[in-house]
Amino acid sequence: MTAPRPLALLALLAAACGVACTVGSEVPPAASQPPSPKAREAAQWATSARAASSAGNFAEAAKAYEDYLAALAKDADRDPADYANGLTQLAGCYYRLKFFARAATTYREAVACEAGRLGPDHEDVLGLWSILASVELRQGNAPEAERILRKLLATEYRLHARGRREAATLLTNLAEALEAQSQDREATQCRQEAKDIRHKLCDEC
């Protein structure tokens, strides 16, 4: 097996990590209902996590996000979106720290939360799956990356039969997963399909 080559999708992952480590401000509570002690505790950890992330201290940020999620888990009134966002941010910190196994596990938790909240075909859910595929390849699990990318590609064609740039990106990333397993012939076919889609889209502009 050849060494995994960097995915084009890693640019998406880098952007996602950057967003994950900076967004997620709390929604101000309604004036008539002050936040509970558990909600205040979670908000404090979220503030600490964002500050650490902004400073580039991802080890400290990861610990704060872990505490943030633990506080949310104890709050029966927590917003599921906040919990899923916290998981995504924590996974991004793990990735920055090169804790790829932890990142993959945490992204899977985020996928499960968001799929239950938004539905399996939501763009945010599919985006998380794409990032997870890149993490799996980065930690040397090319077969799992291939499985995820094939599933994503099938979903993309089901939802958008005419082909979009997203399909071309998935094909390019699938090619890299295949090349990591020395499946060069199919990888070449995937790259050609991606090229054809891009040319078609350019002709339609």
N, C-alpha and C positions, 0 to 999 in steps of 0.2 A: 504494500500500500504506500502510495506516495504521501508526503507530508501535506496536510490541508493548506490550500492557498487562501489568502485573505478574501473573504466574500465582498462583493460590491455592496452587499446589504449591510456591511459593518458601518458604512457611512450613516445608514438609517439608525443603526444601533447607537452610534456615537451621539447622534442628534437626540435620540430617545433618552439616553442617559443624561444628557445635558438638561433636557426638559424635566426628566424625572427628579433631578436634584435641585430644581429651582422653583417648580410650580407647586400648587396645592395649598394656597392660603385658605384659612378657615372662613366659613360663612358666618357673619355676625349673628349671634342668637337673637331671637325675637325679644323685644323689650319686656314683654309680659312674662317671659319664661327664662330666667337666668340659667347659664350653663351649669350642669351638674358637676360635682367635684371630679368625677371620672373624665368628663369632657374637658374640664380645665387642665387636668393632668395630661391628657392626650395633646391638647393644643400647645402646652409648654414643650413637650418632646418634639412636636412638629417644628416649632420655631427653632429649637436647638439643632435639629437635623438639617434644616434649610441653611442655617448660618454656617454649619460645618461644611456642608456641600459647597456653598458659595466660596468658602475659603480653600477648597480643594482638599479638605481633610476627610477623605471618604471612609476611613476606619471609624472615626468619631461619628460621622453621619450615619453609617450603617448601624452602630450601636444605638444611636438616638431613634432611628426608624424602627429598630427592633422593639425598643421600649414604647414607642408610639403605637405600634401595632398591638403590643401586649395590653396597653391601656384601653385601646379601642375594643379589644376582644372582651374586656370586662364591662363594657358599656352596652346594655341591651338596646339602647336607643341610637346606636351609632348609625351613620349613613353608610350603606354598602359601597357607595362610590368612593368615600374617603378611605375605606379599608383597602379597596382594590388599588387605589392610587398609591397608598402607602406601600403596598406590596411591590408595585412597579418601581417606585423610587428606591426601595431597598434592593431590589434585583439589579438596578442600575449601579448602585454603589458596589455591590458584590462584583459586578463585571469590571468596574474600574480597578478594583483590588485584585483582579484576576482569580477570584474565587468562582470559577466557572460552574462547578457542580452546584454550589449554593445558588448561583444566579439562575441556573436552569430550573432548579426546584422551585424557586420563588416566582419565576415567570410562569411556571405551570399553575401555581396557586392563583396568580393574578388572572390568568386565562380562565380558570374555572369560575372565579368570582364574576368576571366581566361577561362571560358567556351566559351565566345564569341571570345577570342583570339586564344585559343588552340583547342577548340572542347570539347564537354561534356564527351568524353571517355578518355581524356588525363589523364595520371597518376597523374599529379599535381592537376588537378581538382578533381579527385576521392580522393586524399589524403586530400584535403581541406574539402571535404564532410565528410570524416572519422573523422577529428578533430572536425568539427561542431557537429557531433553526440555525441561526448564525452562531448562537452560543454553543449549541450541540456540536457544530462543526469545529468551533474554536477549541473545544475540549477533546477533539479527536473522535467524536461519535458521528462519523459521516453517514452510516446507515440510518440513524434516527433523523439526522438533518434531511436526508433524501426522502424519508417517509413523510415528514412534515411538509416539505416543499411540494411533493406530488399531491398531497391532499389539498394544499392551498391552491395549487394550479387547477385542480379539478373544480374547486369551488369558484375560482375566478372565471373559468370558462362557463360554468353553470349560470353565474350571475351576469356575466358580460360576454356573451358568445362572440361578439365581433372582435374582441381582443383589445386590451388597453395597454398602456405602458407598464402597468403593474404586472401583466402577464409576461412581458419581455424581461422584466427584472427577475421574476420568479424563475423563468427559464435559464437566465444567466446564473443565478444562484444554484439552481439544480445542477447545472453543468459543473460547477465547482465542487459540489458534493459528489458527483459521479467521478470526476477526475481524481478526487481524493481516494477513490476505491479502484482506480485504474480502469474505469469504464469509459475510455476515451472516445470510442465510436459514438455512443449515445450522447456523450457530452458535446461532441461536435455538432450533432443533430440539434440539440437544444440551443446551442449558440446560433445556429443558422435560423432556427425558428424565431428566436428573439430578434435577430437582425431583420428578418422579413417583416415582423410586426412593426418594428420601428420605422422601416422604410414605408410601409403602408400608411402609418399614421402621419408621417411627414408629407406624403403625397396628398393626404386628405386635408392638410392645413391650408 
